């Protein structure tokens, strides 16, 4: 599986106080640590990240979500 590198991902602010659109990313594939750091910084800066046109299985969504930290599952 190819790993997404920093030069491929694009984060664009939107015309709102919050949010950015992330393009050139396939969330179903492994992502390089430097890209994860860039996404985390964008999340801190913009508070909302929009990943358009992602086709993820439940397992892929879970794996992608774990890049951002542990998940809380209510009982």
Beta strands, then each sheet from edge to edge (+ up, - down):
strand 1: 10-13
strand 2: 20-23
strand 3: 49-51
sheet 1: 1+ 2- 3-
end
